[in-house]
Amino acid sequence: MSYENLKLSNRDGILWVTVDRPSKLNALNVATMAELDRAVDEIENDDQIHAVVITGAGDKAFVAGADIAELNTLGPEEAKEFSLRGQRIFARIEGLSKPVVAAVNGYALGGGCELAMACHLRIATSNAVFGQPEVKLGLIPGYAGTQRLPRLIGKGRALEILLTGRNVSAEEAERIGLVNRVVEPVELTQAVTDLLGAILRNGPLAVAHCLEAVQYGLEMSFDDASLLEATLFGLCGASEEMAEGTAAFLERRKPQFRSE
Ligand code: COA
């Protein structure tokens, strides 16, 4: 598949998806969003992709937001449609059964912060800058930032960031739980590769079930979510993966989860 605004590269089963509009600080225009949607199709369907990294081209920005030039022309119906479409694409990223890490290498503002939050895990460089500055444009976040931010960092902290539109440094982002880890720019690729390596050593089905239990369970009642967990636990019991993992422990050897 060909892409104009994304670069895709599969390195040892990890698909690196680079948003590639550096002259616009990788702002997400409609064409780029459509390409992200197509990339998700590819990720879902390609057995050679075990995990995903989303990052930005250049050394200045992850993604500096939705494309403000496009926002400027939207009427009310179009704006709602714009928001729903973006929400759907980001929900598809979050709903993937393969782990997705945001490698945040600079500005992650507006839709960029929302994209990072739609990923399962986030590693940022020390010069990364987060924020939801939409209120400064007379807007609110439209790609579910009003929902993911409070779920990640709590309502009070989220409201302060949403209502002021202020920037959040990488150091603060790490302190409040907006990112998992901060590293120096030269360490980013290795840090992301190491993190995914630690995940990919585990049973792929178990990893997928963990993602599903957390992703869907968090929006359910505790009892319903616990039942979901038990059901997924039951599915593990039916898997070759659990047979191999437990046998390997008992035989004091490393489990062999993947055939390749
Ligand atoms: N949408 C469209 N274009 C954007 C953009 C966005 N969200 N963010 C940056 N750009 C473009 C700029 O218009 C500029 O294009 P030009 O060279 O053709 O004029 C280019 O990217 C470089 O940006 P510039 O503002 O010159 O860089 P800077 O280093 O001075 O400032 C930022 C960097 C991130 C602080 C600034 O670009 C910014 O505030 N961007 C908007 C952030 C935002 O509000 N995002 C939420 C949108 S809903």
Residues whose N, C-alpha, C, O or C-beta is under 5 A from the ligand:
A	BS01	COA	S23 K24 L25 A27 A64 G65 A66 D67 I68 A69 Y107 L109 G110 G111 P133 E134
